[in-house]
Amino acid sequence: MNIIPSPTPSRTNATQPWRSGYGNELYDAIAEFGIGAGREVLDVGCGTGQATEPLAVRGCIVTGLDPSVERLTTAVERLPNLKFVQGRVEDLPFADNSFDGVVCAQAFHHFDQTKAMEELIRVVRPGRPVAIWWKMLSSTDRAREAREHSSLRAGRPPIPDPLKGGFRAFFAAPFSDRRTRVLRHVVFTTVDQWMAYERTRSRAAAHFEANFEKYLSQLEVELRESYGDGEMQATYIQYLYVGLAP
């Protein structure tokens, strides 16, 4: 897979300043596969609507689905004109062939992937796209290096990337066609915003358990040694998988 450079670095999201979202190039890419204006799109594992919102801005008719009442409450408060549904991805509360496309941003590793993939293919119309993506800090990014150092100093190994071991469920699914893209995404933020974001990472809290505060303290020291109180840059690699329903 070729890495496509991102020519337009972005600032952190004003409504959720510690979460940077995804690059415009990613949304351009999924639009090429038919997830664009006027299409009925399901966003599974939508959380607070971080991917739901830009899809709606681009003219998609979006329904967001998540199992968490708390996250959906925040999504509804942020985006009162959009539709959100509580439910499990492994048992979607929708009829067959209900949508023109399905997306899942940064969440598919939380599910039973085989059952979830079956459900996504069931609710999307034949020939229409299922798009799943993750973003991960580049292997050469300073924030990633700081996370790894801080993990070890907190007595735990670094958190593994969600795609460690590959994405078998995607390649085993009965898609009529499949595509992969790798896109670079550069974000500018501050150490304060980054640390606020780190505190919201439930995966990190579960990984470090009683050592979570130790990890956070060490990480802040590392980042301030590099950036002080000024602006910091983070470089992500976005991994996009698109399959067409049979």
C-alpha positions in Angstrom: 0.0 0.0 0.0 1.3 3.4 -0.9 1.3 6.2 1.6 -0.6 9.3 0.2 0.8 12.5 1.7 -1.6 14.9 3.4 -1.1 18.4 1.9 -3.4 20.1 4.4 -2.5 19.8 8.1 -5.4 20.4 10.4 -6.0 22.0 13.7 -7.7 20.2 16.6 -11.5 20.1 16.6 -12.9 23.2 18.3 -15.8 21.3 19.9 -13.6 18.5 21.2 -10.2 20.2 21.3 -8.3 17.1 22.4 -9.5 14.9 19.6 -8.2 15.7 16.1 -10.6 13.6 14.0 -9.5 12.4 10.5 -8.0 14.1 7.5 -10.0 15.5 4.6 -8.2 13.2 2.3 -9.8 10.2 4.0 -13.3 11.5 3.4 -12.3 12.3 -0.2 -11.2 8.7 -0.5 -14.4 7.1 0.8 -16.4 9.5 -1.4 -14.6 8.0 -4.4 -16.2 4.7 -3.4 -19.7 6.1 -3.1 -20.0 7.4 0.4 -20.9 11.0 -0.4 -23.6 13.6 -0.7 -27.2 12.2 -0.8 -26.2 8.7 0.3 -27.8 7.0 3.3 -24.8 6.1 5.6 -24.6 4.2 8.8 -21.7 5.1 11.2 -21.2 2.2 13.6 -19.3 2.7 16.9 -20.0 6.4 16.3 -19.2 7.5 19.9 -19.8 11.2 20.2 -20.1 11.7 16.5 -16.5 12.5 15.5 -16.9 10.9 12.0 -20.7 11.4 11.9 -20.4 15.1 11.8 -18.0 15.5 8.8 -20.0 13.0 6.8 -23.1 15.0 7.4 -21.3 18.2 6.5 -20.4 16.6 3.2 -24.1 15.9 2.5 -24.5 12.3 3.6 -27.7 11.3 5.3 -26.1 9.8 8.4 -27.4 7.5 11.2 -24.9 7.0 14.1 -25.0 3.8 16.2 -23.2 3.1 19.4 -23.7 0.8 22.5 -22.9 3.6 25.0 -25.8 5.8 26.2 -23.3 8.3 27.7 -21.5 8.8 24.3 -24.8 9.0 22.4 -26.1 11.6 24.8 -23.0 13.7 24.0 -23.5 13.1 20.3 -27.1 14.2 20.4 -26.2 17.4 22.4 -23.4 18.2 19.9 -25.4 17.3 16.7 -29.1 17.6 17.5 -30.2 17.5 13.9 -28.7 14.0 13.2 -30.1 10.6 14.0 -28.4 8.4 16.6 -29.5 4.9 17.7 -28.3 2.8 20.6 -27.3 -0.8 19.6 -24.7 -3.4 19.2 -22.8 -3.7 16.0 -23.0 -7.5 16.2 -26.8 -7.3 16.2 -27.8 -4.2 14.2 -31.4 -3.0 14.6 -31.9 -2.4 10.9 -33.4 -4.4 8.0 -31.4 -6.0 5.3 -30.2 -3.6 2.5 -31.0 -0.4 4.5 -28.0 1.7 3.7 -26.0 3.0 0.7 -22.8 2.7 2.8 -21.5 1.8 6.2 -18.5 3.3 8.0 -16.6 2.5 11.2 -14.0 4.9 12.5 -11.4 3.8 15.0 -13.7 1.3 16.7 -13.8 -2.1 14.9 -11.2 -3.7 17.2 -13.8 -3.4 20.0 -16.2 -5.8 18.4 -16.6 -9.5 17.6 -15.2 -8.8 14.2 -16.6 -11.8 12.3 -20.2 -11.2 13.6 -19.8 -7.4 13.1 -18.7 -7.8 9.5 -21.6 -10.1 8.7 -24.0 -7.5 10.1 -22.4 -4.6 8.1 -22.7 -6.6 4.9 -26.3 -7.5 5.7 -27.5 -3.9 6.2 -25.7 -2.4 3.2 -27.2 -2.6 -0.3 -25.6 -4.9 -2.8 -22.5 -3.4 -4.5 -22.3 -0.6 -1.9 -19.3 0.1 0.3 -18.3 -0.8 3.8 -15.5 1.5 4.9 -13.5 0.8 8.1 -10.5 2.8 9.2 -8.0 3.4 12.0 -5.4 6.2 12.5 -2.2 5.5 14.4 0.7 7.7 15.2 3.6 7.3 12.8 6.4 5.1 13.9 8.7 8.1 13.8 6.4 10.5 15.6 7.7 12.2 18.8 4.4 11.7 20.6 4.5 8.0 19.9 8.0 7.7 21.1 7.0 9.6 24.3 4.1 7.3 24.9 6.3 4.2 24.6 9.0 5.6 26.9 6.3 6.6 29.5 4.7 3.2 29.3 7.9 1.5 30.2 8.6 3.9 33.0 5.1 3.2 34.3 5.9 -0.5 34.4 3.8 -1.6 31.4 4.6 -2.4 27.8 3.3 0.1 25.2 -0.4 -0.3 24.1 -0.4 -2.4 20.9 -1.8 -0.9 17.7 -5.3 -2.1 16.9 -4.1 -3.6 13.6 -1.4 -5.7 15.2 -1.8 -9.1 13.6 -3.6 -7.8 10.5 -7.2 -7.4 9.7 -8.3 -10.9 9.0 -12.1 -10.3 9.2 -11.8 -7.9 6.2 -10.0 -10.2 4.0 -12.1 -13.2 5.0 -15.4 -11.4 4.3 -17.3 -12.2 1.0 -16.8 -8.8 -0.6 -17.2 -8.6 -4.4 -14.2 -6.2 -4.4 -11.9 -4.6 -1.8 -9.5 -1.7 -1.7 -7.0 -0.4 0.9 -5.5 3.1 1.2 -2.9 4.5 3.5 -3.1 8.3 4.1 -0.9 10.6 6.1 -2.6 13.1 8.4 -0.7 15.9 10.3 -2.3 17.6 13.3 -1.2 20.7 15.2 -2.1 21.0 18.9 -0.6 21.9 22.3 0.7 19.8 25.1 -2.2 20.8 27.3 -4.7 19.7 24.7 -2.8 16.5 24.1 -2.8 15.6 27.8 -6.5 16.3 28.1 -7.0 13.9 25.2 -4.8 11.3 26.9 -6.9 11.4 30.0 -10.0 10.5 27.9 -8.4 7.3 26.4 -10.4 4.5 28.1 -8.1 2.0 26.4 -5.1 3.6 28.1 -6.8 3.7 31.5 -7.6 0.0 31.2 -4.1 -0.9 30.1 -2.3 1.0 32.9 -4.9 0.5 35.6 -3.4 1.7 38.9 -0.4 3.1 37.0 -2.4 5.4 34.7 -1.6 8.6 36.6 2.1 7.6 36.7 2.0 7.1 32.9 0.3 10.5 32.4 2.7 12.3 34.6 5.7 10.8 32.8 4.2 11.5 29.4 3.6 15.2 30.2 7.3 15.5 31.3 8.4 14.0 28.1 6.2 16.2 25.9 7.1 19.4 27.7 10.8 18.6 27.3 10.2 18.5 23.6 7.6 21.2 23.1 7.5 23.3 26.2 4.2 25.2 26.4 4.1 25.8 22.6 2.5 24.1 19.7 3.2 20.4 19.0 2.8 18.4 15.8 1.6 14.9 15.6 1.8 12.8 12.4 -0.8 10.0 11.9 -1.0 7.2 9.4 -4.7 6.4 8.5 -5.4 2.9 7.4 -8.5 2.7 5.3 -10.2 -0.6 4.2 -13.2 -0.5 1.8 -15.1 -3.6 0.6 -18.1 -3.7 -1.7 -21.0 -5.8 -0.5 -21.9 -8.8 -2.7 
